Amino acid sequence: MFGFWRHLCVLLSVLIGLSGCKQYNRYQPLSESGYSGYNNTRIDEHTVRVSYHGSYGNSNERVEDYLLYRCAQVTKQYGFDYFVIVSSSSQPVVTSTTSPALINTYSRKGDESYGIITPGQTTYFQRSIASKVIKMYRGKKANQSSMTYNANEVIRYMKPGIQN
């Protein structure tokens, strides 16, 4: 009987936890949730560090897409036309939660008793934090390297997949 209730509680906890994941999968500023989203820091007139903190529901690829899209937005926001990625980093963040062990004791007629111990379970969660330092420029792309992006093109091509 206790096993049924324990399993039901675990199932409900997982479902409640997953129901909150969708709100963190949005493309949003970091300050809205304090947990996932983008942030940028202006370093000088032409340089910005842009970061994106993914939630547990975001794949590494999705975080990189959000980050590239944000770099294009920042470039346009500051009045520039294209940007060059100067440096890039990405790191996984792994956290875990452990449910407590459950001890059920039973007694029979008389003084005899016994117990069943159900060990706790550990669940691991991974999310990504990625950042890029970009240099922004005006005019036509002077550098044709693979790390040079036209901000208008990035926004136009990526927007349908970003805005959910």
PASEBA-1860 file (N, C-alpha, C; in nm, 3 decimals):
! residues 164
1> MFGFWRHL> 0.082/-0.120/0.000/0.000/0.000/0.000/0.086/0.126/0.000 ~ 0.189/0.127/0.090/0.275/0.244/0.096/0.354/0.261/-0.033 ~ 0.390/0.150/-0.099/0.463/0.157/-0.225/0.382/0.228/-0.332 ~ 0.252/0.200/-0.336/0.164/0.265/-0.434/0.163/0.416/-0.413 ~ 0.146/0.461/-0.289/0.141/0.604/-0.260/0.274/0.671/-0.289 ~ 0.382/0.602/-0.258/0.514/0.658/-0.285/0.532/0.679/-0.435 ~ 0.497/0.576/-0.513/0.510/0.588/-0.659/0.418/0.697/-0.714 ~ 0.299/0.709/-0.658/0.207/0.812/-0.702/0.263/0.951/-0.672
9> CVLLSVLI> 0.321/0.969/-0.554/0.382/1.098/-0.517/0.499/1.133/-0.608 ~ 0.582/1.034/-0.639/0.696/1.057/-0.728/0.645/1.096/-0.866 ~ 0.546/1.024/-0.918/0.490/1.054/-1.050/0.431/1.195/-1.053 ~ 0.354/1.232/-0.951/0.296/1.366/-0.947/0.404/1.474/-0.939 ~ 0.509/1.449/-0.863/0.619/1.546/-0.853/0.686/1.567/-0.988 ~ 0.708/1.459/-1.060/0.771/1.469/-1.192/0.680/1.546/-1.287 ~ 0.550/1.514/-1.287/0.457/1.583/-1.376/0.447/1.732/-1.344 ~ 0.444/1.766/-1.217/0.438/1.906/-1.178/0.567/1.976/-1.220
17> GLSGCKQY> 0.680/1.911/-1.201/0.808/1.969/-1.242/0.816/1.990/-1.391 ~ 0.769/1.894/-1.469/0.773/1.907/-1.615/0.674/2.011/-1.666 ~ 0.565/2.032/-1.595/0.468/2.131/-1.641/0.527/2.271/-1.638 ~ 0.625/2.294/-1.554/0.688/2.425/-1.547/0.800/2.443/-1.648 ~ 0.842/2.337/-1.717/0.955/2.347/-1.809/0.925/2.435/-1.929 ~ 0.807/2.434/-1.983/0.776/2.509/-2.104/0.801/2.657/-2.086 ~ 0.771/2.712/-1.969/0.791/2.855/-1.951/0.938/2.892/-1.960 ~ 1.029/2.799/-1.931/1.171/2.829/-1.937/1.231/2.801/-2.074
25> NRYQPLSE> 1.156/2.743/-2.166/1.206/2.715/-2.300/1.189/2.833/-2.393 ~ 1.132/2.940/-2.346/1.110/3.057/-2.430/1.240/3.134/-2.450 ~ 1.245/3.207/-2.561/1.352/3.302/-2.586/1.315/3.428/-2.508 ~ 1.396/3.465/-2.411/1.358/3.574/-2.321/1.482/3.633/-2.255 ~ 1.470/3.754/-2.201/1.582/3.810/-2.124/1.601/3.732/-1.995 ~ 1.723/3.727/-1.948/1.754/3.654/-1.824/1.679/3.712/-1.705 ~ 1.656/3.841/-1.702/1.594/3.905/-1.586/1.448/3.866/-1.565 ~ 1.380/3.818/-1.668/1.239/3.780/-1.652/1.223/3.663/-1.557
33> SGYSGYNN> 1.307/3.563/-1.570/1.292/3.443/-1.488/1.402/3.430/-1.385 ~ 1.514/3.496/-1.407/1.627/3.480/-1.318/1.692/3.344/-1.332 ~ 1.650/3.266/-1.430/1.699/3.130/-1.445/1.752/3.102/-1.585 ~ 1.673/3.129/-1.686/1.717/3.106/-1.823/1.687/3.228/-1.908 ~ 1.767/3.247/-2.011/1.747/3.360/-2.100/1.879/3.423/-2.140 ~ 1.869/3.537/-2.212/1.989/3.602/-2.263/2.031/3.721/-2.177 ~ 2.158/3.753/-2.191/2.216/3.867/-2.121/2.330/3.919/-2.208 ~ 2.350/4.049/-2.212/2.463/4.102/-2.287/2.528/4.217/-2.210
41> TRIDEHTV> 2.661/4.228/-2.229/2.740/4.331/-2.163/2.823/4.403/-2.268 ~ 2.807/4.532/-2.276/2.885/4.613/-2.371/3.025/4.631/-2.314 ~ 3.125/4.594/-2.392/3.263/4.602/-2.348/3.328/4.732/-2.397 ~ 3.305/4.765/-2.523/3.347/4.894/-2.578/3.250/4.929/-2.691 ~ 3.281/5.031/-2.768/3.188/5.078/-2.871/3.150/4.970/-2.971 ~ 3.245/4.883/-3.004/3.222/4.782/-3.107/3.215/4.638/-3.053 ~ 3.229/4.620/-2.922/3.241/4.485/-2.866/3.135/4.460/-2.760 ~ 3.073/4.343/-2.769/2.971/4.301/-2.672/2.992/4.153/-2.640
49> RVSYHGSY> 2.974/4.119/-2.512/2.969/3.978/-2.472/2.821/3.942/-2.455 ~ 2.778/3.842/-2.529/2.638/3.799/-2.526/2.636/3.657/-2.470 ~ 2.544/3.631/-2.378/2.534/3.496/-2.322/2.389/3.450/-2.321 ~ 2.374/3.319/-2.322/2.240/3.260/-2.311/2.248/3.144/-2.214 ~ 2.161/3.148/-2.114/2.150/3.043/-2.014/2.031/2.957/-2.052 ~ 2.057/2.835/-2.096/1.949/2.746/-2.135/1.884/2.681/-2.014 ~ 1.761/2.640/-2.032/1.691/2.567/-1.925/1.713/2.418/-1.947 ~ 1.661/2.337/-1.858/1.677/2.193/-1.870/1.606/2.138/-1.994
57> GNSNERVE> 1.512/2.211/-2.049/1.441/2.166/-2.168/1.506/2.208/-2.298 ~ 1.614/2.286/-2.292/1.681/2.333/-2.413/1.799/2.243/-2.448 ~ 1.808/2.202/-2.573/1.925/2.128/-2.619/2.041/2.226/-2.636 ~ 2.162/2.174/-2.645/2.279/2.260/-2.669/2.264/2.336/-2.800 ~ 2.210/2.269/-2.902/2.190/2.332/-3.032/2.091/2.448/-3.021 ~ 1.986/2.429/-2.944/1.886/2.536/-2.926/1.947/2.657/-2.856 ~ 2.029/2.633/-2.754/2.096/2.742/-2.684/2.187/2.818/-2.780 ~ 2.260/2.747/-2.864/2.348/2.813/-2.962/2.266/2.894/-3.063
65> DYLLYRCA> 2.151/2.842/-3.105/2.063/2.918/-3.195/2.014/3.046/-3.129 ~ 1.967/3.036/-3.006/1.922/3.154/-2.932/2.034/3.256/-2.921 ~ 2.154/3.208/-2.895/2.268/3.297/-2.876/2.305/3.368/-3.006 ~ 2.309/3.297/-3.117/2.342/3.360/-3.245/2.235/3.463/-3.283 ~ 2.110/3.429/-3.260/2.000/3.522/-3.287/2.014/3.648/-3.201 ~ 2.048/3.630/-3.075/2.064/3.745/-2.985/2.182/3.832/-3.030 ~ 2.290/3.772/-3.077/2.404/3.850/-3.129/2.358/3.939/-3.244 ~ 2.276/3.887/-3.331/2.224/3.967/-3.443/2.135/4.081/-3.392
73> QVTKQYGF> 2.050/4.051/-3.296/1.964/4.156/-3.240/2.046/4.268/-3.175 ~ 2.147/4.230/-3.099/2.232/4.330/-3.032/2.304/4.415/-3.136 ~ 2.351/4.352/-3.241/2.420/4.426/-3.348/2.328/4.533/-3.407 ~ 2.205/4.495/-3.437/2.107/4.593/-3.491/2.070/4.698/-3.386 ~ 2.054/4.656/-3.262/2.017/4.747/-3.153/2.118/4.860/-3.138 ~ 2.246/4.829/-3.157/2.350/4.931/-3.143/2.382/5.002/-3.275 ~ 2.302/4.977/-3.380/2.316/5.050/-3.505/2.421/4.997/-3.600 ~ 2.459/4.869/-3.585/2.559/4.810/-3.673/2.492/4.713/-3.771
81> DYFVIVSS> 2.567/4.673/-3.874/2.511/4.589/-3.980/2.554/4.443/-3.972 ~ 2.677/4.417/-3.930/2.724/4.279/-3.922/2.815/4.263/-3.802 ~ 2.839/4.138/-3.767/2.923/4.109/-3.652/3.016/3.992/-3.681 ~ 3.127/3.992/-3.610/3.226/3.885/-3.618/3.237/3.823/-3.479 ~ 3.231/3.692/-3.472/3.247/3.623/-3.344/3.397/3.615/-3.314 ~ 3.437/3.682/-3.205/3.577/3.687/-3.165/3.612/3.565/-3.080 ~ 3.525/3.530/-2.988/3.546/3.411/-2.906/3.410/3.352/-2.869 ~ 3.414/3.225/-2.836/3.290/3.153/-2.806/3.318/3.048/-2.700
89> SSQPVVTS> 3.225/3.031/-2.608/3.239/2.925/-2.508/3.102/2.867/-2.475 ~ 3.105/2.742/-2.434/2.983/2.674/-2.396/3.017/2.577/-2.285 ~ 2.932/2.571/-2.185/2.958/2.479/-2.075/2.829/2.416/-2.027 ~ 2.834/2.285/-2.005/2.716/2.219/-1.948/2.713/2.242/-1.797 ~ 2.594/2.255/-1.744/2.575/2.267/-1.600/2.489/2.148/-1.558 ~ 2.545/2.066/-1.471/2.473/1.946/-1.426/2.434/1.964/-1.280 ~ 2.307/1.943/-1.252/2.259/1.946/-1.114/2.185/1.815/-1.088 ~ 2.164/1.787/-0.964/2.092/1.664/-0.930/2.000/1.689/-0.812
97> TTSPALIN> 1.904/1.602/-0.801/1.814/1.603/-0.686/1.798/1.458/-0.640 ~ 1.796/1.439/-0.512/1.783/1.304/-0.457/1.661/1.298/-0.366 ~ 1.576/1.202/-0.394/1.460/1.182/-0.307/1.506/1.107/-0.182 ~ 1.445/1.131/-0.070/1.488/1.064/0.053/1.452/0.915/0.051 ~ 1.526/0.840/0.130/1.494/0.698/0.145/1.362/0.685/0.223 ~ 1.293/0.578/0.200/1.165/0.555/0.266/1.177/0.428/0.349 ~ 1.141/0.437/0.475/1.146/0.321/0.564/1.005/0.293/0.612 ~ 0.959/0.176/0.578/0.826/0.132/0.622/0.846/0.021/0.727
105> TYSRKGDE> 0.785/0.038/0.842/0.795/-0.067/0.946/0.658/-0.131/0.963 ~ 0.661/-0.258/0.985/0.539/-0.335/1.003/0.554/-0.419/1.129 ~ 0.445/-0.448/1.192/0.451/-0.538/1.309/0.342/-0.643/1.295 ~ 0.376/-0.757/1.345/0.280/-0.867/1.345/0.229/-0.884/1.487 ~ 0.144/-0.978/1.506/0.096/-1.006/1.641/0.214/-1.036/1.732 ~ 0.211/-0.983/1.843/0.321/-1.005/1.937/0.426/-0.895/1.922 ~ 0.548/-0.929/1.954/0.655/-0.830/1.951/0.736/-0.830/1.823 ~ 0.705/-0.917/1.731/0.785/-0.928/1.609/0.751/-0.813/1.513
113> SYGIITPG> 0.853/-0.747/1.463/0.833/-0.641/1.363/0.943/-0.648/1.257 ~ 0.917/-0.590/1.145/1.016/-0.587/1.039/0.998/-0.457/0.960 ~ 1.097/-0.425/0.879/1.091/-0.302/0.801/1.139/-0.324/0.659 ~ 1.093/-0.239/0.572/1.137/-0.241/0.433/1.197/-0.103/0.404 ~ 1.319/-0.104/0.355/1.386/0.022/0.321/1.389/0.035/0.170 ~ 1.335/0.147/0.121/1.341/0.180/-0.021/1.442/0.294/-0.036 ~ 1.553/0.270/-0.103/1.656/0.374/-0.113/1.606/0.495/-0.193 ~ 1.667/0.609/-0.164/1.633/0.729/-0.240/1.684/0.718/-0.384
121> QTTYFQRS> 1.629/0.801/-0.469/1.669/0.800/-0.609/1.729/0.935/-0.645 ~ 1.837/0.932/-0.721/1.901/1.055/-0.767/1.870/1.075/-0.914 ~ 1.823/1.195/-0.947/1.793/1.232/-1.085/1.886/1.346/-1.124 ~ 1.949/1.334/-1.242/2.042/1.436/-1.290/1.977/1.517/-1.401 ~ 2.007/1.648/-1.402/1.956/1.740/-1.502/2.075/1.815/-1.561 ~ 2.072/1.836/-1.694/2.179/1.911/-1.758/2.120/2.024/-1.840 ~ 2.186/2.139/-1.835/2.150/2.252/-1.919/2.279/2.317/-1.965 ~ 2.271/2.407/-2.063/2.390/2.469/-2.119/2.390/2.619/-2.094
129> IASKVIKM> 2.510/2.672/-2.076/2.531/2.817/-2.073/2.636/2.845/-2.179 ~ 2.603/2.931/-2.273/2.695/2.963/-2.382/2.713/3.114/-2.392 ~ 2.830/3.155/-2.438/2.853/3.298/-2.457/2.943/3.321/-2.577 ~ 2.930/3.440/-2.634/3.013/3.481/-2.747/3.053/3.626/-2.726 ~ 3.175/3.658/-2.762/3.219/3.796/-2.768/3.217/3.832/-2.916 ~ 3.146/3.941/-2.948/3.134/3.982/-3.089/3.188/4.122/-3.108 ~ 3.241/4.146/-3.229/3.279/4.279/-3.275/3.176/4.317/-3.380 ~ 3.124/4.440/-3.372/3.018/4.485/-3.462/3.073/4.591/-3.556
137> YRGKKANQ> 3.023/4.588/-3.682/3.070/4.681/-3.785/2.953/4.732/-3.867 ~ 2.978/4.846/-3.935/2.878/4.905/-4.025/2.920/4.881/-4.169 ~ 2.821/4.886/-4.260/2.849/4.870/-4.402/2.839/4.725/-4.445 ~ 2.901/4.695/-4.559/2.899/4.558/-4.611/3.003/4.475/-4.539 ~ 2.978/4.345/-4.532/3.072/4.254/-4.467/3.207/4.263/-4.538 ~ 3.308/4.305/-4.465/3.443/4.313/-4.521/3.513/4.178/-4.513 ~ 3.482/4.104/-4.411/3.546/3.976/-4.387/3.447/3.866/-4.425 ~ 3.489/3.775/-4.508/3.400/3.667/-4.552/3.423/3.536/-4.476
145> SSMTYNAN> 3.482/3.543/-4.357/3.507/3.420/-4.281/3.375/3.359/-4.234 ~ 3.383/3.235/-4.190/3.263/3.165/-4.145/3.211/3.220/-4.012 ~ 3.288/3.307/-3.946/3.246/3.366/-3.818/3.192/3.508/-3.835 ~ 3.166/3.549/-3.959/3.114/3.682/-3.988/2.969/3.668/-4.032 ~ 2.880/3.745/-3.970/2.736/3.732/-3.996/2.672/3.866/-4.025 ~ 2.585/3.869/-4.125/2.501/3.984/-4.153/2.383/3.977/-4.056 ~ 2.368/4.079/-3.972/2.264/4.075/-3.867/2.124/4.064/-3.925 ~ 2.095/4.138/-4.032/1.961/4.131/-4.092/1.930/3.992/-4.145
153> EVIRYMKP> 2.028/3.928/-4.208/2.006/3.793/-4.261/1.985/3.691/-4.149 ~ 2.064/3.700/-4.044/2.048/3.608/-3.931/1.908/3.621/-3.873 ~ 1.864/3.744/-3.851/1.730/3.766/-3.794/1.623/3.713/-3.888 ~ 1.634/3.744/-4.017/1.533/3.701/-4.114/1.523/3.549/-4.122 ~ 1.636/3.480/-4.127/1.633/3.335/-4.144/1.604/3.259/-4.014 ~ 1.646/3.313/-3.904/1.630/3.239/-3.778/1.503/3.273/-3.700 ~ 1.443/3.386/-3.727/1.328/3.432/-3.649/1.213/3.330/-3.642 ~ 1.176/3.266/-3.754/1.063/3.171/-3.744/1.088/3.057/-3.643
161> GIQN> 1.212/3.014/-3.629/1.242/2.906/-3.536/1.266/2.952/-3.394 ~ 1.292/3.080/-3.377/1.323/3.134/-3.245/1.197/3.179/-3.171 ~ 1.116/3.256/-3.236/0.996/3.310/-3.173/0.889/3.203/-3.166 ~ 0.872/3.147/-3.046/0.773/3.039/-3.030/0.656/3.085/-2.950
END
